[in-house]
Amino acid sequence: MKGKLLNMLAELKAKSQVTIPKKIVDNLKLSQGDKFEIREENGAIVLTPVVIYPQKVIDELKENVEDMKKTII
């Protein structure tokens, strides 16, 4: 179903909670605890799954990129 637009209904519950329909969860391979960027865009709510890395991992990746740049130049 990847690439196709899937429209389903969800209900706003207590404490502003919304359950993502199982079909969408399965299609996107989402898991409990996944993080999302949420924004309002032209009157629509847009959820985008995100991955959060510890700062140490980001710093190591940056260092590796810098090392690779030195071997290319």
NULO-633421 format. One line per field, with one value per residue (C-alpha): x negated, y, z negated; residue in three letters; residue number from 0. Coordinates in Angstrom, 3 decimals. Layout:
X = (X:...)
Y = (Y:...)
Z = (Z:...)
residu = (ALA:...)
num = (NUM:...)
This chain:
X = (0.000:-3.071:-2.725:1.067:3.159:5.082:7.911:9.413:11.287:9.919:11.624:10.225:10.379:9.841:6.546:6.370:5.428:5.986:5.520:3.803:5.766:4.076:3.863:1.785:-0.365:-1.018:-1.678:-4.232:-5.667:-5.126:-5.707:-4.626:-6.910:-7.716:-8.083:-6.350:-6.770:-3.308:-2.336:0.700:0.536:3.315:5.938:4.717:2.825:-0.310:-2.171:-5.623:-7.496:-10.958:-14.003:-15.816:-19.512:-21.559:-23.921:-26.932:-25.858:-25.359:-28.796:-30.410:-28.665:-29.835:-33.395:-33.209:-31.937:-34.789:-37.298:-35.780:-35.967:-39.704:-40.270:-38.280:-39.999)
Y = (0.000:2.223:5.405:5.337:7.870:6.209:8.178:6.903:8.425:8.908:10.341:12.926:11.353:12.606:14.423:15.248:11.671:10.238:6.576:6.011:3.345:-0.082:-0.285:2.912:1.721:-1.547:0.110:2.486:-0.207:2.031:0.786:1.880:4.672:6.010:9.797:12.180:15.740:17.304:20.516:22.392:23.018:24.864:23.676:20.056:18.161:16.544:13.804:12.809:9.894:10.912:9.134:10.715:9.942:10.665:13.654:11.335:9.379:12.590:13.871:10.566:10.680:14.260:13.238:10.306:12.596:15.032:12.165:10.977:14.497:14.580:11.379:12.709:16.086)
Z = (0.000:-0.074:1.966:1.948:0.085:-2.738:-4.358:-7.596:-10.516:-14.009:-17.071:-19.489:-22.957:-26.486:-27.056:-23.312:-22.396:-18.921:-18.004:-14.679:-12.771:-12.824:-9.041:-8.967:-11.903:-10.070:-6.692:-8.233:-10.549:-13.579:-17.130:-20.567:-21.749:-18.265:-18.143:-15.741:-14.621:-14.681:-12.954:-11.724:-8.003:-6.164:-8.655:-8.655:-11.360:-9.935:-11.837:-10.607:-12.216:-13.412:-14.799:-17.707:-18.200:-21.307:-20.911:-21.266:-18.162:-16.178:-17.217:-16.166:-12.785:-12.227:-13.081:-10.642:-7.885:-8.507:-8.346:-5.055:-3.609:-4.328:-2.337:0.640:0.879)
residu = (MET:LYS:GLY:LYS:LEU:LEU:ASN:MET:LEU:ALA:GLU:LEU:LYS:ALA:LYS:SER:GLN:VAL:THR:ILE:PRO:LYS:LYS:ILE:VAL:ASP:ASN:LEU:LYS:LEU:SER:GLN:GLY:ASP:LYS:PHE:GLU:ILE:ARG:GLU:GLU:ASN:GLY:ALA:ILE:VAL:LEU:THR:PRO:VAL:VAL:ILE:TYR:PRO:GLN:LYS:VAL:ILE:ASP:GLU:LEU:LYS:GLU:ASN:VAL:GLU:ASP:MET:LYS:LYS:THR:ILE:ILE)
num = (0:1:2:3:4:5:6:7:8:9:10:11:12:13:14:15:16:17:18:19:20:21:22:23:24:25:26:27:28:29:30:31:32:33:34:35:36:37:38:39:40:41:42:43:44:45:46:47:48:49:50:51:52:53:54:55:56:57:58:59:60:61:62:63:64:65:66:67:68:69:70:71:72)
